[in-house]
Amino acid sequence: MKKTLAPFLLAFIAVNMFGQAPASKTNNVNTKLPVAEMVVNKAFKPVKKIPLDGESMLIYDYDGALFSFDLETETINWTVKPSVANTEMCGNKVTLQDGVVYVPFINGEIFAVDNQSGEFFWKSRLGNITDQIILKDQAPTISNGKLFIIAQNQNGSSNLYALNIKDGSLAWNYKLDTPNNDIQTLVFNNKIFTQSGSTVYSFEADTGKVLSQKSFEEAMTGKPVTDGENVFIANEKNVLFALNPNNLDIVWEFKLDESQYNTKERILCHDKKIYLAAQGPQFSSIYAVDSKTGNQLWKTDFKDDNIEYILKESENIWGYTRKKKLFELDLNNGEIAFDAKLTTLPVSNIEFPDNDDNLLYYYCDAGLIQFDLKEKDENVYYMRTSLKDNVYTAYLKIIR
């Protein structure tokens, strides 16, 4: 009886969410899932390439609303919000491709939005759970017509979903063993790389077929990255692994200081080098490692502080710390090229405009900050009407 009720219940959910039940609900892959994990989608118009609104920035506010902000007129162009959310939180990142904005919400909804108008191409919902966070720390990964994302379930597991970007319907899914998979996936050579607890997987991107899986002694909590040859991923403690993408065999291991851990998303590759930041009780460090050999090239320490974020910009490493220190490191030797003590604490990534080398943007609890590098001055470019306590994250993306 339960099996025959499941499609009916899903259709009822779809009607209440989007106004009608989409035809894709009869997808064989979808109907084999329990209702709490099925994908409900509604397409409004065909996805197509959209010209970029080059004067605007996407701001995913920490209250869970995404809006387009015109940097010239300092006005809001459009805003989208989740249909229903049991808590106000951003917690995710957006992906922009061909002028279409793909935005995941913590309640399990994913929207495809026109970057110029804010109009919907489609809406999808992963499952019907309404009282917990479904999508967290996710950035949609897009490749070859599919969107890849990991959602949490009620039953102590999680699902890797592949959605068709043409309408948000389910292409395939795979149930992972552990619930807290809050790192975005890596697409490389038409394969998807992700982790679940202490296991790393590679999937065929088109079909979801498991190609390889490898178990480790510790949980693998680092974001997977690649130099175009191997895949690199850090565990929850102090080891970075280089893995062969064909079979996940270990190519080399690099050990950080014993007291350092928690690399997570603080890792990137550039020019056959890996740059990663680790946290610790006494000091935090950024390491540069040769991606071929696993040899350390340099290390820069931040005493009595913890690095929260890093990125590569203009051939250097930029980032900020928990104690509001903004910094720039020379890629070649790790020496500090610039630093400044901020009065506001960033809660987002950093964005650099294309037309001004002296400016950068970040988000704080008060709103959007435009930072003048020459004057070391913080200008509140967009001010929120209210401030929230215990801010998790926000996210910025200049449309370009």
Secondary structure, DSSP 4 states (H G I P E B T S, - for coil): -HHHHHHHHHHHHHHHHHSS--GGGG-HHHHTS-GGG-EEEEE-S--------TTEEEEE-TTS-EEEEETTTTEEEEEE--S--SS----S--EEETTEEEEE-TTSEEEEEETTT--EEEEEEESS--SS----S---EEETTEEEEEEE-TTS-EEEEEEETTT--EEEEEEES-S---S--EEETTEEEEEETTEEEEEETTT--EEEEEE-SS---SPPEE-SS-EEEE-SSSEEEEE-TTT--EEEEEE--TT-B--TT-EEEETTEEEEEEB-SSEEEEEEEETTT--EEEEEEEET--EEEEEEETTEEEEEETTSEEEEEETTT--EEEEEE-SS---S--B--TT-TTEEEEEETTEEEEEETTTTEEEEEEE-SS--SS----EEEE--
